[in-house]
């Protein structure tokens, strides 16, 4: 009963807001509706409405899926400092990160679903009543880890918020255990997704031991960059007061991850191009073009330019600490990694085909619209989750009489008192 | 007369405006979408006039390997009804079981192959693939003599004008190699594809979810997907079919060469073997020491494509 009330109150908060809020919801609904009607066409006519072919049998959907797995995994960069090291600044925003992980893993599952030729048979992809080729098929692993990650990131914050809503302390040990579990789980979702590609010896471009580590590096680059941008937006519209310390910590993570990513890229390029074998054909096609076809070269060089600019901006302290340049660097990093993991990784694996045919791929407008629907759903879910989250943290949800400005002030006071108590305890411990 | 306070927004009016605005967003999205292009009539044709009961049972149809013989019988009858409704001809769907002591293998003499592509035609006449553009199980590559680098191969040689064989070229037909250690079977998340006891790698077209994992895993590019509802003209339907073989397929599922399971399990040769005018193709039972295929394997210099991947293909190439 209490749980139902909690959910009802959350739902009510999600559906209340001013003109700006409803305009935003309207924009999302537009994209969802456009994609949903386009998807109905795809379900009817078949995947022929996409740019995919027997030669390039995965395209824009799986590209976005691969990118979003990284975004989902990145929540761990807030979970570790918040729950394991008890960093107060991280604790303040960790629920936001976990909300993002929920939305991202939901989008991942939707991208896999819209890519299926027979969505009516999706129930076959379950241990019961379907038939689950686990542990042999890597796609079943991805189903397990993504669903698990989705549930974990829904349950942990849900549990904390539920207790905050009732104004009682939560079981810290339980949350700690959950945090440790979700930490390993975050690594696993991205490793499994990398193995999904690397397991194909038929595709030399993917079949590399470096794929998984590189996926992790790009995840911890694009994910936190995405989170920083979200923070700035939340800060602006919900007066979130996110500490500069957290943002700088995340910015440093983005910078370091990007450096690791670039080092691994150089290592890959060296192996592919120093003694160029037949297995280097995909890399050659990607970076330089092959057989007079070069559909991906523009994409990949743009990505590299974005990544390099981002890393330079983030390494210089002055530009990293400047809000405007930091946002620019994060946007560049997100865009760069999005290209690198999608159009720059999934697609070239198919070109040339195992029989040496060079057949190019370009997403169609249908694919873009349907992807727009998936992103729309993800953002909508994220928005609906963030609304009650803020209200619970401020104590408005359990006490609707409370004035909003008053609530913010009260929270500030609480935190100030908490800080002072901490300082005092430090002083005392240093005295003795 | 009542006075209204115009400074306060009317909550009813606001709610109505909100609903109107959101509805407009959804409507605009619908207008901006790119919907289906099929007419209701065409869709009707694809699905035939299926009864609700048949539709229900085909939706909940079990995996081939989980069904008893009686259950499979019921499925075969339902499929025959469905094909009759779609194509207007009696299509027979058999379920011939593998023979004891038989494992099929194939060998192809590349010095005899002249690139006529008769095998491709034989295959598409036999196997009820989608036509125009033709879905083909066999791809014949034209290569310069002296190289095995597939990246230099011409996939679309011979536009009808140029004669084959071209001087200085050789021809390499590639189809499903029916690996003993098939990576496609490993990759399938729902076990919709597996290796039969006679070594044939098959697909249950009623269980495949169309994720294309198998196609990505195949080193021989042997798997072909139905990107749309198959286009199979009535006059080109081959009514002699097998459940795991050449029965007409559906939109959104994977298909591939089955060594003509509907023929070979009845003691016939695969269609490509019969169609080949140069006698380059040798098919037979690998477990029979007196078979022609065993003679070839034991007396010719045979090799396999991409052997380094350890998929153990049961498809060999050789030259005189």
Contacts between the chains, C-beta under 8 A, distances in Angstrom:
chain1	res1	chain2	res2	distance
A	22	B	18	5.7
A	22	B	21	6.9
A	22	B	22	7.3
A	23	B	21	7.9
A	25	B	22	6.9
A	26	B	21	5.5
A	26	B	22	5.4
A	26	B	24	7.8
A	26	B	25	4.1
A	27	B	25	7.0
A	29	B	22	5.7
A	29	B	25	4.4
A	29	B	26	5.4
A	29	B	29	6.9
A	30	B	25	4.2
A	30	B	26	7.2
A	30	B	28	5.6
A	30	B	29	4.5
A	30	B	32	7.7
A	31	B	29	6.7
A	32	B	26	8.0
A	32	B	29	6.8
A	33	B	25	6.9
A	33	B	26	4.2
A	33	B	27	7.5
A	33	B	28	7.6
A	33	B	29	2.8
A	33	B	30	5.5
A	33	B	33	7.4
A	34	B	28	7.8
A	34	B	29	3.7
A	34	B	30	7.2
A	34	B	32	4.7
A	34	B	33	4.8
A	35	B	29	7.6
A	35	B	33	7.3
A	36	B	29	7.5
A	36	B	33	7.6
A	37	B	29	6.8
A	37	B	30	4.9
A	37	B	33	3.4
A	37	B	35	5.6
A	38	B	33	4.3
A	38	B	34	5.1
A	38	B	35	6.8
A	40	B	35	6.4
A	40	B	36	6.5
A	41	B	33	7.3
A	41	B	34	6.2
A	41	B	35	4.3
A	41	B	36	3.7
A	41	B	37	7.1
A	42	B	36	7.9
A	44	B	36	3.9
A	44	B	38	5.7
A	44	B	43	6.9
A	45	B	36	5.3
A	45	B	37	6.0
A	45	B	38	5.9
A	45	B	228	6.2
A	45	B	229	8.0
A	46	B	226	7.0
A	46	B	227	5.4
A	46	B	228	4.0
A	46	B	229	6.4
A	46	B	251	4.5
A	46	B	252	5.9
A	47	B	210	7.6
A	47	B	225	7.6
A	47	B	227	5.2
A	47	B	228	7.9
A	47	B	252	6.9
A	48	B	227	4.1
A	48	B	228	4.0
A	49	B	34	7.5
A	52	B	227	7.3
A	53	B	227	7.4
A	54	B	215	7.1
A	54	B	221	7.6
A	54	B	223	7.9
A	54	B	224	5.4
A	54	B	225	5.9
A	54	B	227	8.0
A	57	B	212	4.4
A	57	B	215	4.8
A	57	B	216	6.4
A	57	B	225	6.4
A	58	B	212	6.5
A	58	B	216	6.9
A	112	B	211	7.7
A	115	B	211	7.0
A	116	B	209	5.5
A	116	B	210	5.3
A	116	B	211	5.7
A	116	B	252	7.5
A	117	B	208	7.6
A	117	B	209	7.1
A	117	B	210	2.1
A	117	B	211	7.4
A	117	B	212	7.4
A	117	B	225	6.7
A	117	B	226	7.2
A	117	B	251	7.2
A	117	B	252	3.0
A	117	B	253	6.2
A	117	B	254	7.9
A	118	B	208	6.6
A	118	B	209	4.9
A	118	B	210	4.4
A	118	B	252	4.4
A	118	B	253	6.4
A	120	B	59	6.9
A	121	B	207	7.3
A	121	B	208	7.6
A	121	B	209	4.7
A	121	B	210	7.9
A	122	B	209	6.5
A	124	B	63	7.9
A	124	B	190	4.4
A	124	B	192	7.4
A	124	B	207	6.1
A	124	B	209	5.4
A	125	B	189	5.8
A	125	B	190	5.7
A	125	B	209	6.2
A	130	B	190	6.2
A	131	B	63	5.2
A	131	B	66	7.5
A	131	B	190	5.2
A	131	B	191	4.8
A	131	B	192	8.0
A	131	B	207	7.4
A	132	B	189	7.3
A	132	B	190	7.3
A	133	B	188	5.7
A	133	B	189	5.3
A	133	B	190	6.2
A	133	B	191	4.8
A	136	B	186	5.0
A	136	B	187	8.0
A	137	B	186	6.7
A	137	B	187	5.6
A	137	B	188	5.9
A	137	B	189	4.3
A	137	B	213	6.6
A	138	B	187	7.2
A	138	B	213	7.8
A	139	B	187	7.5
A	139	B	189	3.9
A	139	B	211	6.3
A	139	B	213	5.4
A	140	B	189	4.8
A	143	B	189	7.3
A	199	B	187	7.3
A	199	B	217	7.5
A	200	B	183	7.4
A	200	B	187	7.6
A	200	B	216	5.4
A	200	B	217	5.2
A	201	B	183	7.0
A	201	B	219	7.0
A	201	B	309	5.2
A	202	B	183	6.6
A	202	B	216	7.3
A	202	B	217	5.9
A	202	B	218	5.9
A	202	B	219	3.7
A	202	B	309	7.0
A	203	B	216	6.6
A	278	B	149	6.1
A	278	B	151	6.3
A	281	B	151	5.7
A	349	B	216	8.0
A	350	B	216	7.9
A	352	B	151	5.7
A	353	B	221	5.1
A	354	B	150	7.8
A	354	B	218	6.9
A	354	B	219	5.1
A	354	B	220	6.3
A	354	B	221	4.7
A	354	B	306	7.8
A	355	B	139	6.2
A	355	B	141	6.5
A	355	B	150	5.4
A	355	B	153	6.9
A	355	B	155	7.2
A	355	B	174	6.0
A	355	B	220	7.3
A	355	B	221	4.6
A	356	B	141	7.6
A	356	B	149	7.4
A	356	B	150	3.5
A	356	B	151	3.9
A	356	B	152	7.1
A	356	B	153	5.1
A	356	B	155	8.0
A	357	B	153	7.8
A	357	B	155	5.1
A	357	B	221	7.9
A	365	B	34	6.1
A	366	B	34	5.3
A	369	B	32	7.7
A	369	B	33	6.3
A	369	B	34	6.5
